[in-house]
Amino acid sequence: MSGSAKSKAALAQEVWRLMFGLLMRTSPQRARSIGRRGLTPNDSRALAGLEAHEGRSMRSLAAEWRCDASNATWVVDRLEKLGLAERRGVSHDRRVKLVVLTAKGAKMKHQLLAEFHAAPSELLALERADLDALRRALGKLPPAIPGR
């Protein structure tokens, strides 16, 4: 079937299958990066959602991570034990604790994201025009985490 004869939905499905295939083929690289640091995939996901200067409540983390509060607490506990995050109280409400990255956590987040964002060889092999077209198309999609 020619490209013009495919429905938009079929074309979108094929594009997603190809993108997903690239993500799956490059997954071992990300797993090695995480493992070298003694982290789990959940740890790396949690690091990505935290900042050093802007605290996040446990409730907002649980909502973003789509888990219950007890699981978010377990993840934050683990990051605290690794020295990557800490809970800080807020002056206006002693019951609320905000989670922030420590200096060590911010550094590790930066290192992880630098490795995760390094272009895989499959993309480097594409022609510049193809990369420009791909960037333009993907740039039209909403960010992975709204507001970030």
C-alpha positions in Angstrom: 0.0 0.0 0.0 1.5 3.4 -0.9 2.0 6.1 1.7 -0.8 8.2 0.2 -3.3 5.3 0.3 -2.8 4.7 4.1 -5.2 6.2 6.5 -3.9 8.8 8.9 -4.5 6.4 11.8 -2.5 3.6 10.0 0.3 6.0 9.3 0.4 7.2 12.9 0.4 3.6 14.1 3.4 2.8 11.8 5.3 5.9 12.9 4.7 5.0 16.6 5.8 1.4 16.0 9.0 2.7 14.5 9.6 5.1 17.3 8.8 2.5 19.9 11.2 0.1 18.2 14.0 2.6 18.5 13.2 3.2 22.1 13.2 -0.6 22.8 16.5 -1.1 20.9 18.2 1.7 22.9 16.7 0.6 26.2 19.8 -1.5 27.2 21.9 1.7 27.0 19.7 3.5 29.4 19.5 0.4 31.7 23.3 0.3 31.8 23.5 4.0 32.7 21.0 3.6 35.5 22.6 0.4 36.8 26.1 1.9 36.9 24.8 4.3 39.4 23.0 1.7 41.6 19.6 3.0 40.6 16.4 1.4 39.5 14.2 2.7 36.6 11.8 4.1 39.2 14.7 5.9 40.8 15.7 7.5 37.5 12.1 8.5 36.7 11.8 10.0 40.2 15.0 12.0 39.7 13.7 13.4 36.4 10.6 14.8 38.2 12.5 16.5 41.0 14.4 19.8 41.2 17.0 21.1 43.6 15.3 24.5 44.3 11.6 23.8 43.7 10.1 21.3 46.2 7.4 18.9 45.3 4.7 17.6 47.7 4.3 13.8 48.0 0.8 14.2 46.7 2.0 15.9 43.5 4.7 13.3 43.0 2.2 10.4 43.5 -0.1 12.1 41.0 2.7 12.5 38.4 4.0 9.0 39.0 0.5 7.6 38.9 0.9 5.7 42.1 -0.5 5.8 45.6 1.1 7.9 48.3 2.7 5.0 50.0 4.5 4.0 46.9 5.7 7.6 46.3 6.9 7.6 50.0 8.8 4.4 49.4 10.5 5.9 46.3 11.4 9.1 48.1 12.7 7.1 51.1 15.0 5.2 48.7 16.3 8.5 47.1 16.9 9.9 50.6 18.9 6.8 51.6 21.0 7.2 48.5 21.6 10.9 49.4 19.8 12.1 46.2 16.8 13.8 47.7 15.6 15.2 51.0 12.3 16.3 52.5 12.0 19.8 53.7 9.3 21.4 55.8 7.4 24.5 54.8 7.0 27.4 57.2 3.3 27.9 56.7 2.2 24.2 57.4 4.3 21.8 59.4 2.4 18.9 58.1 3.6 19.4 54.5 7.0 18.2 53.4 8.4 19.1 50.0 10.9 16.8 48.3 13.9 18.4 46.7 17.1 17.1 45.1 20.3 17.3 47.0 23.4 18.6 45.3 24.4 14.9 44.7 20.9 14.2 43.3 21.0 17.3 41.0 24.4 16.2 39.6 23.2 12.6 39.1 20.0 13.8 37.3 22.1 16.0 35.0 24.5 13.1 34.2 21.6 10.7 33.6 19.7 13.1 31.3 22.9 13.9 29.4 23.4 10.2 28.7 19.7 9.6 28.0 19.6 12.6 25.6 22.7 11.5 23.6 21.6 10.7 20.1 21.7 7.0 19.3 23.6 5.9 16.3 20.4 5.2 14.4 19.5 8.9 14.5 23.0 10.0 13.7 22.9 7.9 10.5 19.9 9.9 9.2 20.4 12.7 6.7 20.2 16.2 8.1 16.9 16.9 6.2 15.3 13.8 7.7 16.4 14.9 11.2 15.1 18.4 10.6 11.7 17.0 9.5 11.6 14.6 12.5 12.5 17.5 14.9 9.8 19.7 13.5 7.1 17.0 13.7 8.1 15.9 17.2 8.3 19.5 18.3 4.6 19.9 17.7 3.8 17.3 20.4 3.1 18.4 24.0 5.9 18.0 26.4 6.3 14.7 28.3 5.5 16.5 31.6 3.2 19.4 31.1 4.6 22.7 32.5 8.2 21.4 32.5 
